[in-house]
């Protein structure tokens, strides 16, 4: 079975975002204050010398590169509106704005009405590591209502896709890496896991060592302020999804006076450290799995999975994973479905209720010895195309997370925390517990324990949380709104399933978000959409 573009799109539409097993959440502990490293030289970084006055040359967009995920050149929006692409130069090191530069890839679709145009609405779809240049046109029709008064703009953040994308291992090496047992049980498996983590870090240092210190969220936020100036906007109009909410919060802290109408959807909790974040994800994915298995049980014989209750359906899934740990089954081509890849595939399908039917089918087929669909779902989240090429989302995800995060875990420390993770989720606990070691041995020290997102004086920022979100649990929305500060963070709730709210298609969410972005109507704090 080939990984279809629709399947790849389904995972991207729902997630794009917090990738597993590398969590895309912030770390907690001591925050950097307003006079600390985050705010240092913000004004100087914003101007970046002559770079703020550079002129962009917009051209028809080429097909996405392998690092962006491959595929065909983006098709025009309804009405024949073309997508245009360009590159913007930015300082490699904002502490030395007169030094070397990098090129950041941009994409845009012009506003429908230039007379009523507000400015550029800049999107970040999360990850970290998702290519905005590839993702925005894939889902441009979902946001086309916002083009009434905005140019829709996105970009590949530094280290991602065509923006000097981080390079680590080859496609064959990544295939082998994803086949490594991600939930080691024996000392030999633990040794192999630790060795694999170390080898990956060494490959990243060898192939991209010079850029690794400069791919963090603070640099990306400064890039966005430079982008604002180059695009000719007095304020930054922004739509951040998942990790993009953390990026938006950091931007607001650095440049509160430059914040325009902004929406944060599928919200990362900026107060949690990597352990708390991973544990929260374990609980979030378990909640999504509970909702999936309950739906299956409620449908009775219509559901292909065995079990008359939610617990019985989950037990069947657990038994399947146990069998796969002992003996992988046929997958795609010569590749086999392992326990770890099956868990990744399950997680991928839980990002959206629209892919629950694929999850049900994949689990049923795997129970019969055919692991193709679950493996295809895993590939969609791991960034592997049907020709065997990987995009650079995993490499970028690791590089950005580890540039941000100060925390590093040993194998012994990780094993000591596993019981709590298993208690949070029988299916995902070990998987996410071992992900704590993602930055172990990384060649660059992290910048913070948690980002400071306090933004006194900023314009209102709409913060939208989804009660059924598996990847960025609902509680993060309140934490973000509170951290942004009184009068800045405006919390709104969507009672739904999947990762994100606006992309669910819910009419209430889209009305409230659109009313703010297009007409400046700030929803009442506590607004609930169902």
N, C-alpha and C positions, 0 to 999 in steps of 0.2 A: 504493500500500500504506500502510495506517495503522500507526502504532507501537502495537502491542498492549500492554496492561498487563502481560502476562506477559513480553514482551521487556524492557520498562522494569524490571520486577522482577528479571529475570535479571541485568541489569547491576548493579542496586543490591545484590542479595544477594551477589554475588561481590565487588563493589568498594565501593561507596558512597564511597569511600575515595580513595586517591591519584589525583586527577583529572589528566588530560592535557589540554593540554600544560603546565598549571601543576603543578609537582611539589609534593607535600605532605610534603616531608622537611625536616629541620632543617639548619642550616648549622654548619660547624665552624670551628675556629680557636681564639681565646681564649675560654675559658669564664668565666662569671660565678661567682665563688666563693660560699661559703655566706653570706658577709656582704655580697654584692653586691646588685644591683637585684632579683633574683628573690626574695630572702629579706626584703628591706626591708619593714617594716610588715606582715609576714605575720600576726602575731597580731591587730593592729588591723584588718587587712582581713578576717580570719576573723570577728570579732565584728560588724563593720559596724553598730554601734549597735543601735537598736531593730529593725533588719531581721531579726536572727537570731530574734526572737520572733514574727515575723509569722505569721498563720494563713492557710493556703491554703484556697481554696474550690474544691472539685472538682465538675465538672459533666460531663455527657455530651459527648464530643468532637465538634466540628463537622467538616465535610469539610475536607481540607487546603486551605490558601490557594494561590493561584498561586505565591507565593514558596516554598511547601513542595512544589510539584510538582503540585498539583491532585488531582482524583479524588473518590471518595466517602468518607463518614464511615467510620471503622474498624468492621469487624464484630466481634461478641463472640468471645472465645476459646472453645474447646471447653468445654461445660458452661454456656455462656451468660454467662461472666464479662465484664462490660463494660469498655471502656476509658474512663478518666476524664481530663479535662484541667483544667489550672489555669495561673495565672501567678504567678511569684515576683518580687518587686522586689529589685533589686540596685543597688549604687552604680554610676553611670556611670564614675566615676574613683575607684578604691580609695585613691588618695592623698588624696582629699577625701571620705571616707565620709559626711560630713554634707551633701554637695552634692546634685546631681540624681541621679535614679534611672532605671533602665530596667526593663522587664518582660521576663522570660524565660519562654517557653512550656514547660510540662511535660506529660507524659503518664504514666499508670500503669495497671497491672492488679494488683489486690490478691492477696496470697498465698493459696494454697489452704487452708493451715492457719494460722490466726491464733495458735493455741496454740504451734506450733513455729516461728513466724515469727522470723527472725534480724534482718531489717531491710529496707531498700530496696537493691536491686541496680541501680546506675545505669549505663546504657549510653551510650557515645559511639561512633557508627558511622563516624567518620572524615571524610575530605574533605581538609583541613578544609572545611566548608561543607555537610555532609549534615544534613538535618533529622531529628533523633531522634524528634520527634513523629510524623512521617510514616513513618519507617523501622521503628520498633519494632513497631507493629501489623501492618505488612506481613509481618514475619517472626516474629511473636510465637509461633507454634506451634513454631518451631525452638528456642525457648528456654523452652518451657512447662514442661519438667522442672524448671527452676530456680525456677519459681513455687511449688514445693512448700514452700519456706521463705522466699521473698523476695517483696516487692512488686517487680514489674518496672517500672522507671522510666527514662525518657529525657527529653531536652530539646533544644530548639533553642539551640545556643550563641549568645552575643551576636553580632549581625550576620547571623544565619542565620534564614531562614524568618520566623516570627512574633515572633522576639526582636529587634525593631528591625532587620530584615533590611537589609543594605547594598543600595543601588540604584545602578546605573551606567547602562547603555545600555538602549534599548528593544528589544523583540523583533525589529523590523525591522533595527535596528542590529546586533544580535547575529547575525542571519542573515548579514548582510554580513560581519561580523567572522570568522565561521567559514568563509566562502568565501574569505577572504584567504589567499594562499599562505603556509603556515606553514613552508615550507622554501625560502626565496627563493634563486634562483641568479644573477640578474642584479642590477646596481646599481639598476635601476628597481624590481625586486621587493623588494630590501632596503629601499629608501626607503619603499615602501608599507607594509612590515611595521613599520618603526620608527614611521611616522606613525600606524598603527593602534594600536600599543601606547601611544603618547602620548595619542591621542584617548580611549582607554578610561580611562586614569588620570585625565584631566581630567574625564570624565563622572562618575567615582566621587567625585572631590573636589567637584564641583558639587552632586551629589545627596545625598551622605552624608558630607561633609567633617567634620562635627562629631563623628561617632562613629568615624571611621577610626583615631584614636590609641588607642582603647580596646577593640579587638576581638581582641587578641593572646591567645596561649595562657596567659600568666600570669594575665590577667584571667579567662579561662575556668576555670582551676584554682581561683582564689579563689571564683568563682561556685559551683563544686562543693562547696567547704567550707561556704559559706553554705547551700547546698541540703541538705547533710548535717544541719546544725543545724535547719533549718526542718522537715525530715522527721522529726526526733526521734531521729536515730541518733548513737550515741557514736563510731562508726567509719564510714569510707566504704567501702562494699562496691561494687566497680567491675568493669566488663567493658568494656575498651577495644579497639577494632579499628582497625588501620592507623594513621592520624593519632591516633586515640584512644589508642594506646599512648604516643605522645609526650606527650599531655595527661596521661595517667596517671603518666608518669615525672616530669613537672614538678610535679604535685600531690604525689607522694611526697617530692620534694625540699623543697617548701614546708612540708608538714604531715606529716612522717614518723610522728609519734605518733598521727596520726588515721587511718592506713592500716589498713583491715580486710582481709578476703579479697579479693584483686584478681587479675584475669587480663588479660594483654596478649597479643593474638592478631593475627598479621600485622604484624610488629614493625618500626617505623621505627628506623633506625640513628641514635642521637642524637649520634654522633661525626662525622658527615659534613657537609661544607658543601654548598651547593646544587649546585655543579658535580659533586662526588663523588656526590651523591644522584641527580642526573639521569643521570650516567654509569652508576651502578649500576642504574637503571631500564632504561636501554638494554640492558644485559647481561641483566637479568631478563626483559624482554619478548622478547629474542632467544632466551633459553632456552625460554620458553613456546612461541614460534613453532617452534623446532626440535622440540620435543616434538609439536606439532600436525602438522608436516609429516612427521615420522617415522611417526606414527600413520597418516597418509594413505598414505604409501608402503607401509607394512606391510599395509594392506588391499587393495593392488593395484587391480584393476578396480572394487572396491566404492567407491573414492574417486572423486569427480567431477572432481578436479583432475588436470591432466596431470603426468606425471613418474613415474619408477620408483624414484627415490631421494629422500631428504629434500632434498638440495641442488637437485635438478631441480624439485621442487614449489615450493621457495622462489624459484627463478629465475623460475618462471611468475608468482608473486605480484609479484616485482620488476618484471617486464616489464609487468604490468597497471598498476602504479602509474606507470611511465614513460609509458604511453599516456594515462593520466588526466591527467597533468601537461600534456601537449600538448593534449588534447581531453577535457574532462569529458563524462560521459554522462548520459542520462536518469535521474532519481532519483525524487523524490516530488513530485507536482504539477508546479509550474514550477521546482522546485529541482533542481539537477544535482549529481551526485557528482563531486567534485574529488579530486585526489591527497591533499590534506590530510584531507578528510572520510573518504576511504576508509581512510587510515592510522588515524584515530581509531576507525573502525568495527572494524578488525582488532584494535586494542588492547582495545576494549570486550569483544570475544568471547573474548579470551585470559584474562580475569579468572576464568573458570570453565571447567572441562572440559565442563560441561553445555551450554555454548554453542558448543563446537567444531563441532557439526553445523550450526548457523546460520552460522558462519564459512565452512564448506565450501560451503554452499548460496549464500551471498552472493557469494563469490569466483567461483563458477561462473557465476552469473547476471550478474555485472558483466562477466566476460569475454565474455559474449554480448550486452552492451550495456544490461543492465537493472541499474541501481545502487540500486534501491529498498531492498533488504535491508541492504546495507552502510551506506546513509545512515540507515536506521532504527536500526542499531546505534550509529552515531555520535551520533545524537540522544539515545539512551539515556544516553550518557556525558556529553554536553553539557548535559543537563537540559532538553531541548526536548520538550514534549508534542505529541500529534498535532493539537492545535488551534493550534499555532504559538506557544504561550506557553512562555517559559523560566522555570524556577525561579530562585532567586537563588544557586544553589550556586556558579556560576563567579565571580560578584561577591564572594561571601563567601570563597571559596577564595583569590582574589587578595588580598583585604583582610587576611585572617588571616596568610597566608604573608608578605606584605610588612610587616605590623606586627611579625612575629617576626624576619625576616631582615635583616641589615645589608648583605648583598652586593647590588651593582648592577653590571650589565655593559653595556658599550657594544657597538655592532654590530661594531666592529673586534676587540674582545676575544673576542666570541662566534665570529666567523669563524675566528679563530686556533685555537680549541678544536675546531672541527668535525672535523678529521681523526681525532682520537682517538675521537670519538663514532661516526664512520662505521666505524672499525675495530671498535668494540664491536657495532655492529648496522647491517647494510646497509639494513634496512627502517626502523628506528626512530631511527638515529643522528642524521640531520639534524633530524628532528622534535623530538627531546628536546634536542638541542644548542641550537637556536634558542629553546627554552623558558627558557633562562637569562635572557632579557631580560624575563621576566614582570613584574619589579618595577622596571624601568628607568623613571625619571621619576615614580615613585610619590611622592605628596605627604607621606608620613609616613616618618620614619626607622625602621629596624628596631631591635629591642630587643637582639639577641644575634647571635653567630656560631654558637654551638650552645647548646642548653639544658643546664643542669646538672640531671641526674636522679639524682645521688647521694643516697641516702636512708638514712644510718646510723640504726639503731634502728627502722626500719620493720618491720612484719610481712612474712613471705614473700610475694613477688609472683610468680605463675606466668607465665612468658614462653614463648609457644608460637610456634615458627617452622615454616614449611612449605617443604620443600626445592624445590618447584616454583613458588613464588610469584613472579609476574612484576613486581608493583608494589612490594612490600617484600621484596627478596631475603633469602633465608634467613640470610645472615651477620649481618643486623641483630639477630637474636634474641640471639646471643651477645654482641654489642656492648652491647645494652641490659641484659642480665643482669649483665655485668661492671660496667657503669657504675652500676647501682643499688647494687652493693656486695655484699661477701661476706655470706652469710646472708640476703640480701634477694632478689636475683634468682635464680629457680630455672628453668633452661632445660629445655624439653621440645621434642622434634622430631616433626613429622608428615611422613612421606615420601609426599607426594601432589602433586597439581596444583591450580592455581588460587590465588586470593587469600584467605588465611585457612585455618584448620584446623577450628574448631568447626562452622562452617557447611557443611563438607563432608559432614557426617553420619557421619563415621568413628566407629565405636562405641568404639574405644579412646580417642580424644581426648575424646569426650563423657563417658566413664566417669571419666577422670582429672580433667577440669575439674569435672565435677559432684561428684566425691568431695571435691575441695578446697572448692568454694564451699558445698556443702550440709552436709558432715560435718567439714570442717577437716583432711582428710587431704592433706598436702602430698606430691605425687609426688616420687619420688627424682630428684635432679638428673641430667639425661642420659637420662631416659625417652624411648623411641622408640616411636611408633605408626606402623603401616603399613596 
